[in-house]
Amino acid sequence: MILVSRWPADPRGSAGPAVKEAAMSEPAIAVHGLRKSFDKKEAVAGIDLEIAAGSLAGLVGPNGAGKTTSLSMMTGLLRPDAGRIVINGHDVWADPVAAKAVIGVVTAEVRLFERLSGEELLEYAGRLRGLPAAEARSRAAQLLDMLDLTADAKRLVADYSTGMRKKAALGCALIHNPPVLFLDEPLEGVDPISADVIRRLLARLVGTGSTVLFSSHVMELVEQICDHVSVIDKGKILATGTTDEVRGGKTLQQAFIDLVGPRSRDEEGLTWLGSSSN
């Protein structure tokens, strides 16, 4: 027996042009005063962030900067200590059902139903999102083909590699055609060919008016595909704007280092490193 949620099958609905234009004029993602602490450590220190509809946006920062914590709060996976998050006009914590209906999410550490096959997993995700059985099956097949998983569609997810799991999770996040997609390190562990497929898929999604926000610490990737970039460090947004604005005539890598500062360490104590042993 499959349990079907009351989320709509297609969050975009059947709104007319006037409604769609109004939605496009507002930020797809609006974050104000977001804070989160763990014990005495402030992981997110009051960030404000707006992402326009139809953007492919990157949230970049060093390890431990607050990227995953921020995305977890934006997607309703982690309750903030303070602040407000609005996705396509829906407050994530005041109206979580409506907000979660319009998003797709791929977390950094992918957790899937491992005793299902790949095709069963995607079909199940579609049914949970309210799709009729035939539509869920059709969309699952198309996504498996696009993500180069058709040959492994009947294998158990437990037998999938890290990259295959990432692609399967992306298929689950896309099957209900969400207006807003959140990805946490989406290409981690994915081979170059599959990464290129995912990049083209994201570009196609944004081309239809959807919004994508993903976190990464790979500056070259963000510079290649993102039209909007936000730099976060120590739980604070240091810069946000178009990729060209944030780069300021430099490479994004150099601009990032200039903003965050080098993580220098005293190397004098490593006198033994690189020297051959007698």
N, C-alpha and C positions, 0 to 999 in steps of 0.2 A: 504493500500500500504506500502510495506517494502522497506526502502531505504538501499541499499547495498553499502558499502564503497569499495574503490579500494584496500584495504588491501588484501593480499593473504590469501586463505583459510588455508593453512598450512605454517607458516613462515619458516619451516625447508626446504621447497622446495624439489627439487630432485637432489641436488648436489651430485657429485660422492665422493668416499672415500678421494681423495686428498684434495678436498675442505673442507670436514668435518674435516679432520685431521688438516688442517691449522687453521680452526676456533677454534678447541679445544686447540691449542697451544697458543692462545691469550686469555687474560682475557675476561670473558663474560661480566663483569662490570668493567669499568675503570673510576675513578673519580679523577680529578686533580684540586686543588686550588679552591674548591667549597666554595662560601661565600653567605650569605644572612643575611640582617639586617632588622629589623622592627623598624621604627623610629630610636632611638639611641641604641637599643639593638641588638647586633650581635648574631643571633641565630645559625648560622653555620660559623665557623671562619677559613676557608681555609683548608678543609679536603682533604686528598688524600687517596684513597682506591682502591684496586684491588681484584676482586673475580674471582677465576679460574672457567672455565667451568666445569660443573658437580659437583659443590659444593652445600652443604646445609649450608648456612651461616647465622649467627645471628648477628644483630646489637643491642647491649644492652647498656642501660644507664638509669639513674634515670629520673623521670618525668621532662620535660623541658630541657632535655639534647640536643635536636636537632634531634632526631630520625625521627620524622614525617616530619619535614621540609626537612631533607636530602632526604628521600624517595620521597617526593613530587617533589623535583627538579629532581631526577634521572628518574622519570617516566613522566616528562613533564607536571606535574600539577601546578608547581610553577616555575616561571622564576628566575634563580639565579642572583645575582648581579655580580658575577665573577665565572670563572671556566669552566671546560669542562667535559662532561659526554658522554662516548661512551659505547653503549650496542651492543654486538655482531658485532662490527665494524661500527656501525651507530651512528653518533653524534646526541644526543637527540634534541638539539636546532638548529643545522644546517640542519638536515634532519629528522624532527619530524615524518613524515609519515612512513618512513622506520623503524625508531627506535621503534615506537609504535606498528608496525606490529609484532615485535618479542617479545613483552612482554605481560604478564598478570598482573593485579593489583587488590589487595583487600585493600581498604583504611581502616583506623581505624574506621571512622564513615561511615558505609555503607549506601549508598543512592541508592535505586533501584526504578524501575517503579512499584509503589505499586498497580496500578489498573490492572496489569497483573497477571495471575496465575503463579505458579512456573515453570511449563513446558513452558508456553508462554514466560516467561522471558529468560530462557536459550536458547530457539529456536531463539528468537529475537537477543540475543547476538551472536549466531552463524551466523545468517544472516548478521548482521552488520560487522562481520569479514570475510564475503565473502563465507561462506559455502553454497552449494546448499541446498534447502529446506529439501530434504530427509535426507541428511547427518546431518544437524543441528538437525533435529528431532530425529535421531538415537543417536547422541552423547548426546543430552539433556536427553534422557531416561536413557542412561547408567550412566551418572553423577548423576542424581536424585536417581537412585538405589544405587550407590556407597555411596552417601552422606545421605542415609536413608531418602529421601524426597519423595519417590514414593507415599506413602499414602496421602501426602499433595500436590501432584503435581498440582491438579486442584483448590486448594485454592488460594485466592488472597494473594499476597505478603504482603499486608497491614495487614493481619491477622497472619503473621508469628511472632514467638518469636525472640528475639535478636540472639540466637544461630542459628535458622533456616535461618535468613537473612544472617548471616555470611557464612553459608554453601552454600546458593543460590549464594551469591556473588563469592564464590570460584569456583562454577560451571561455572559461567559466565567468570571468568578469565582463566579457563582451556579449554574451549570448542574449541578453535582454536589451541590447542596443542602448547603453546608458548615455545620457547627455554629458556626464562628467566621469572621467576615469582617473583613479589614483594608483600610481605604481611606485613601489619602494624597491629601488635597485632592480629594475625589470630585466636587465641583461646580464646580471651576475650569474656566472656558470653556464651561459648560453654560447654555443659555438658561433663563429663569425657569419656563417651562412644563415643560420636561424636568426641571429641578431639583425641581419639586413632585412629579413622578412618582417620581423617585428617593427623595425623602423619604418618600413614602407606601409605597414598596416596602421601604425599610429598617424602617419602623415595623411593617409586616406581618411581616417576617422576625423581628424581635425578639419580636413577639407570639406566635410559635410556639415560643419558647424559645431561639432562636439568639442569638449575641452579636456585636455590631458595635463595632469600635474604629476611629475615623477621626481623622485630624489635620486641623486647620484653623486659620486665623488670623482667621476671620470669627466674632466673638463672638456676633452676633445669631443666626446659624444654629445654633450650638452651644446657645445658651440656649433656642431654640425646640424643639429635638428631642431633646436629650440628657438622660438621667437621671443620668449620672455624668460628671464633668469632672476632668481632671488638667491642671495648668498647669506647663509646662516652660520653663526659661530657662537658658541657658549650660550645658546638659547636665544640669541638676538639676531634680527635681520639687519645685516650691515649694508646691503644694497639691493635694490629691486628696480626692475624696468625692462626695456627691451634688451635683447642680447647686445646690440651695438652700444646702447647707453651704458650698460654695466662694464663692457669691455673698455670703453673709452679710448679706442684706437690701438689697444694692445691685444694680445691673445687673451682669451678668457683665463687660461692658466696663470698668466702673469698678473692679470687684474685680481684674480682670486688670492694669489700669494701676497700682493700688495695690501689687500683688504684684511686678510686673516693674519698675516704676519708669518714669518718662517718659524717652524717648530724646531729651533736649534737646540742641540744638546752638547754637553762637554764631551768631546771625543778624545781628549788628551789621555784619559785613563785606558784607552783601548790600544796601548802601544804594542800589544801582542798580536793584534788583528792584522793578518796579511803577511806576517813574518814567518818564514819557514822554520821548522823545528830541527834541532841538531839530533 
